[in-house]
């Protein structure tokens, strides 16, 4: 059962279509990567999901309800959209206590989350003197304050050093293992590839992929087959349900295909296989191809 | 605890966890007390009224405009800085019901404005009383109580006006410059010289009817209170419409 549900979501800013008929679901117990290049519509979608912006059409719900209708929203949803949502004159403790007071969360949670994100020693310092990594951690602390079941983070790895990235990955995985719903947006698949279980990929406001990372990774491998008649081989493989691309008169490529199946299909048609090899494209290239409309991945 | 009460406590906490409030209170107090002492120092000199005269005492008590301008700025900061520092995002994630968030902020600032005005006017009044006593005078003019109450009301109204301006402009510096520029150049200098009978119907001119001694050239306190409250309500309605509908972030 999905916890976050986006259904035919559209957002238009004047002539600009920022989100175009977007639909996807996010499930509990997993880390879902919400991916796409800058300007793809990720942050706009998250803002609509969190009640900060109104949709032009469609809906975005959490637990079946719009954010603004959630009773005690911070105890159900924790969100960190930006690492610069603090008054520079307040300390981390003061900032979180303002939120805790308004949300009716006991102030002892402030110390607990600051400890959890590694800011206990800097809790009394003014946020204006924090590094970007510290601000990211404070933003995350705010998201964890209500101990919510749903956590939504926009580009949480920005500004973190390698140790911080490693820490964040571990934290996100542990949150998902606890059964929480974790949605993490990023503009780089390689950045979150070690963390996410499922991916939702956006480009130009539209959905281009909603699948598991394993499936996406599988599609990064390409089987190349060289024969005497690539056109006939392509027809044979298409008839067998294998999607291929003609490279030249002698070579075909099939993304995410099984080499054995290609070999057997060729043998069945009496076509000699002169070369059968597997190449793995890096995830970054795969991602760029996805968002630049060079391929689509069905759910 | 009731959600409204929690929200109000959070708004109070916001006020007292930055330097804006203590610095503004300190400056307003220094200016109010300082103006009394300066007036007292020149009392009785050629061209000045004698110490102990009703006119001189009223002159020493004319620090109400300091209070209202300070509250205008604090009100602008209370709302505008939420957008400037983007703390409006965590505020709305905590309380997605924007009308409630805005209404509580306005109520807290109005109440704070009243208390702020009472404290600063009280300091100034205490200084006046002390100065008079030092010169052997132990009575205050009849309108002092009305001026005190009028300053408290004006403080609340200008706090609300400030919140409205800060929410509409989402730009603290722009709003402060525009507000003080309006008060000084449009109302005091331009209208005050060109059309003084018109000036008293604008916010700063109306506030003088509340904060200052009786004068035939200003609105009566009751009319001034209605006019000022009307401006505050009108601005708050405009601000609430934009705040509630606007996409954030």
Boltz contact constraints between the chains, C-beta under 6 A:
constraints:
  - contact:
      token1: [A, 47]
      token2: [B, 249]
      max_distance: 6.0
  - contact:
      token1: [A, 51]
      token2: [B, 96]
      max_distance: 6.0
  - contact:
      token1: [A, 52]
      token2: [B, 248]
      max_distance: 6.0
  - contact:
      token1: [A, 52]
      token2: [B, 249]
      max_distance: 6.0
  - contact:
      token1: [A, 53]
      token2: [B, 247]
      max_distance: 6.0
  - contact:
      token1: [A, 67]
      token2: [B, 96]
      max_distance: 6.0
  - contact:
      token1: [A, 68]
      token2: [B, 96]
      max_distance: 6.0
  - contact:
      token1: [A, 74]
      token2: [B, 94]
      max_distance: 6.0
  - contact:
      token1: [A, 79]
      token2: [B, 93]
      max_distance: 6.0
  - contact:
      token1: [A, 84]
      token2: [B, 86]
      max_distance: 6.0
  - contact:
      token1: [A, 85]
      token2: [B, 86]
      max_distance: 6.0
  - contact:
      token1: [A, 85]
      token2: [B, 87]
      max_distance: 6.0
  - contact:
      token1: [A, 85]
      token2: [B, 89]
      max_distance: 6.0
  - contact:
      token1: [A, 85]
      token2: [B, 90]
      max_distance: 6.0
  - contact:
      token1: [A, 87]
      token2: [B, 18]
      max_distance: 6.0
  - contact:
      token1: [A, 87]
      token2: [B, 85]
      max_distance: 6.0
  - contact:
      token1: [A, 87]
      token2: [B, 87]
      max_distance: 6.0
  - contact:
      token1: [A, 89]
      token2: [B, 18]
      max_distance: 6.0
  - contact:
      token1: [A, 89]
      token2: [B, 19]
      max_distance: 6.0
  - contact:
      token1: [A, 90]
      token2: [B, 17]
      max_distance: 6.0
  - contact:
      token1: [A, 94]
      token2: [B, 17]
      max_distance: 6.0
  - contact:
      token1: [A, 98]
      token2: [B, 10]
      max_distance: 6.0
  - contact:
      token1: [A, 98]
      token2: [B, 13]
      max_distance: 6.0
  - contact:
      token1: [A, 98]
      token2: [B, 14]
      max_distance: 6.0
  - contact:
      token1: [A, 99]
      token2: [B, 90]
      max_distance: 6.0
  - contact:
      token1: [A, 99]
      token2: [B, 94]
      max_distance: 6.0
  - contact:
      token1: [A, 101]
      token2: [B, 9]
      max_distance: 6.0
  - contact:
      token1: [A, 101]
      token2: [B, 10]
      max_distance: 6.0
  - contact:
      token1: [A, 101]
      token2: [B, 13]
      max_distance: 6.0
  - contact:
      token1: [A, 102]
      token2: [B, 6]
      max_distance: 6.0
  - contact:
      token1: [A, 102]
      token2: [B, 7]
      max_distance: 6.0
  - contact:
      token1: [A, 102]
      token2: [B, 10]
      max_distance: 6.0
  - contact:
      token1: [A, 102]
      token2: [B, 94]
      max_distance: 6.0
  - contact:
      token1: [A, 103]
      token2: [B, 94]
      max_distance: 6.0
  - contact:
      token1: [A, 104]
      token2: [B, 6]
      max_distance: 6.0
  - contact:
      token1: [A, 142]
      token2: [B, 90]
      max_distance: 6.0
